[in-house]
Amino acid sequence: MIATLPIHFSTIEQMAFSQGATTRLLMACAMGGLVGVEREWRHKASGLRTNMLICMGAALFTILSVVIAGDVSPNRGQIASNIVQGIGFLGAGLILHTRSRVLGLTSAATVWVVAAIGMACGAGLYIEAAIATAIVYSALRFIGLMEGRTGWKRYPMLYEVRGRDQKTMFEAVLAVLDREHLRLNIVDRDRLGEQERVTFTLSASRTRHEHLLAELVASDATDKVVAFDDEEDD
């Protein structure tokens, strides 16, 4: 008869294999994934996988913070308290500063809030985590649309103006911008055969961009005017 030895698991392993810890991690993945879907749809650097991993990682650190400390330690949130600092470094890497604007602030704030949602899931606060997820998703999905329709949001656009007479073309562009109280920041200018080309960026609302483009196209001094999205919004 073969004797079997009893299998003993440490406290951390018991928590890792328990149904409660598994549910918390899966809930964190679901919450972070929902926010990540919206970020992925908008082609952001912090997409589906990134938000899922951040949310799940924050939940796991929250669980481990309590388990490692045990019942005798008065500071059971020591590990969890460092999540905020770690996410701060990650969010700083998402922020880019260009000549015309600062990019990535919304993405960095989203990562920060997703980590907080993961901590709530790790603590078993599912209702609070679900409410926070709904608020974050609504803010990213619907408030951004409202900003665009109301004209609050300013978008950088890259304009390319072509004409045969450089002096007349510049005078026409400056006249349009002066009426709109906008400053001309030339990015590049060159000559293509008989045509002069000037490229510049402007930051304004969508409605204002449409008005500027219509005025530049209607000018007799320009042969062709095109506008492109210079950079994506947050």
N, C-alpha and C positions, 0 to 999 in steps of 0.2 A: 504494500500500500504506500503510495507516494504522498508525502506530506506537502501541503501547499502553504507557502508563507503569506501572511497577510500583506496586502499592498497599502502603503501609507502615502498619502499625498500631503504636500505642504499646504499651508493656508492659501498661498497664491495660486497653486494648482487647483485647489478646490473651488476657488472663486472663478478661475478661468474656465473650468468645465461645468460650472453650475448653470442652470437654466436662466437665472436672473441676469448674470453677466453677459451671457450670449444674447439675450433679448435686448439688453442695453446697447451692445455693440451693433446689432442689426438695425435697431431703431436709429442709431446715429448715422449709419450708412444710408438709410432711407432719407433722413432729413437732409443730410449733406448732399445726397444725390439729387434731390428735388431742386435745391438751389443751383447745383452744378449743371443741371439740364438747361436752366435759363442762361447761365454763363456760356455754356457750350453753344447754344443757339445763337448767341451774339458774338461767337468766335473770339472769346477772351482767353488770355493765357491761363487763368485759373478756371479750368473747365470742370467736367463731370468727375474725372478721376481725382483731381486735386482736392475738390471740396469734399468728396467722399472720404478720402484718406485723412484730411485734416479733422473732419468731424469725428470719425471713428478713432483717430489717434487721441484726440482730446478726451473722448469718453473713456478710452483705455487707461490713460494716465490718471483720470479721476478715480477710476476703480482701484488702480494700483496704489494710489496715494493713501487710500483708506486701509487697504490690505497690508501694505508694508509697514505702516505706522502701528497697526494693531490696536488693541483696546487700551493699552497702558499709556500710549503716547498722547500727550495733550494737543499735539500739532499734527492732525490727521490730514491736513490740506497742504502740506509742504510741497509735495510734488506737483499737485494741481495748480498751486499758486505760480509756478514757473511757466505754465502754459501761455499765459498772457505775454510774457517776455519773449518766448520763442516765436509766437505768432507775430509779434511786433517786428522781429527781424525778417520774417518771411514777407510780411506786408510791405516793408520798406523796399524790398527787391522788386515789387510790382509797380512802384511809383517812378515815373519818368518825367524829367523836366526838359521841355523843349524851349525854343526861342519864343514861341507865342503862347504857350499854356503849360499847365501841369496835368499829366495824364496818369491814370491808374489809381486815383484816390478812391473811387467807388469800388474797384476790385480789391484794394487793400482793406477797406472797411468791411467788405463782404466776407473776406477770409477771417477777419477778426470776429465777426458775429457768428460765423459758422463754427468757429472754435468754441464760442460760448454755448451754442446749441449742443455741441458734442459733450461739453461738461455737464449740461443739464440732463442729457440722456444718460451719461455715466452715473449721475446721482439718482437716477430713476424718476426724474421729473418730466414725464412724457408729455403731459398736457401743456406745461409751460414751454417745452421744446417745440411742440407742434404749433402753438400760437406764435412763437418767435419765428418759426420757419415760414408760416403764412404771411406774417408781416414783411419779412425780408423779401419773399418772392413777389408780393404785391408791390413793394417799393421799387424793385428792379424792373418788373414787367410793365406795370401800369402807370406809375408816377413818371417814368421816363417818357412814355407816350404823351402824357398830359403836358410835360414840359415842352415837348416838341410842338404840340398843337397850339399852346398858348404863347409861344415865342420866348419863353424864359431862357431856354437853353441856347447857348452860342456854340456854333460849330465852325471849325476852321476849314476853309475851302481854298484849293489851289487854282488860281486863275491863269489862263494862258491867252494872251491877246496878240493877234497878228495883224500887221498892216504894212503898207509900202512906204509910208512917210513916217519916220520915227518921231520927229518933232510933233507932227499933228496928232499922232496916235497917243503920245504921252500927254499932250494937252487935253485930249478927249477923256482919257482915263482919270486924270487929276480933277477935271471938272466934275465928273460923276462922283468921285470920292469926296470932293469938297462939299457937294450938296448933301451927302450922307454923313458928313463929319467923321470920315475915316481916313487913316493915314496909310500911305503907300509904302509897303516894305518890299522892295524888289529882291527876289530870290535869285533870278538869273535873267540875262538878256543876251541874245545872239542874233545872227543874221542867217537866214535860210534862203539862199538864192537872192531873189529880189525882195523878199519879205523880211521885215524886222519882227522879232518875237520877244516879248517880255513876259516873265512869269513872276507872280507875286501871290502872297497869302493874305486872306482876310478872315477875321473871326466875327460872325454875326449869326442871327437867327435864320432859320430856313426861309421864312417869308422875305426877309431882307436880302438874302442871297439871290432869291428868284428875281427880286426887283432890280438889284444891281446887275445881274446877268442880262436882263431885258434891256436896261439902259445902255450897257456896253455894246450889245449886239445892234441896237438901233442907231448907234453913232455912225456917221459917214466916214470917220477916220479909221475905223476898224474893219478889216476884211473877214476875220473869224475870231470868235471868242468861245472858249470852252472852260468848264469848271469841273474839278474833281474833288472828291473827299480827300483832304490832306491827311488827316489822321482820324482814327476811330475815337468815339467818345468812350467814357469810362464804362 
